[in-house]
Amino acid sequence: MADDDAGSTGYKILAMIASLLGALIARKLLTTTWKLASGKEPPENPAHPTVTWPEAVSWAVASGATVGLARLIAQKKVADSFHKAGSDTPERAAFTRR
């Protein structure tokens, strides 16, 4: 049981770190892409009066989708690494025991 707890904790920590790093990298890449495509900085505060609706909506959709996808990829990579190492992720182990 103690090994399961340690594996579960290790998996959760690695998944969290990978998610955060993936989100940071995605946000930086998206910001750079936005600058190149539009010629200006992305809106820091979409509610600011100088930010147009199309800019605010575009930034919200692009950043949400990009960061969400990056987090998913990072978590999937961690889960795949655990599986290749011979360990199940905590969620998968719980599912297979039922």
ABEGO torsion letter per residue (X at the ends): XAAAAAAAAAAAAAAAAAAAAAAAAAAAAAAAAAAAAAGBBBBABAABAABBAAAAAAAAAAAAAAAAAAAAAAAAAAAAAAAAAGBBBAAAAAAAAX
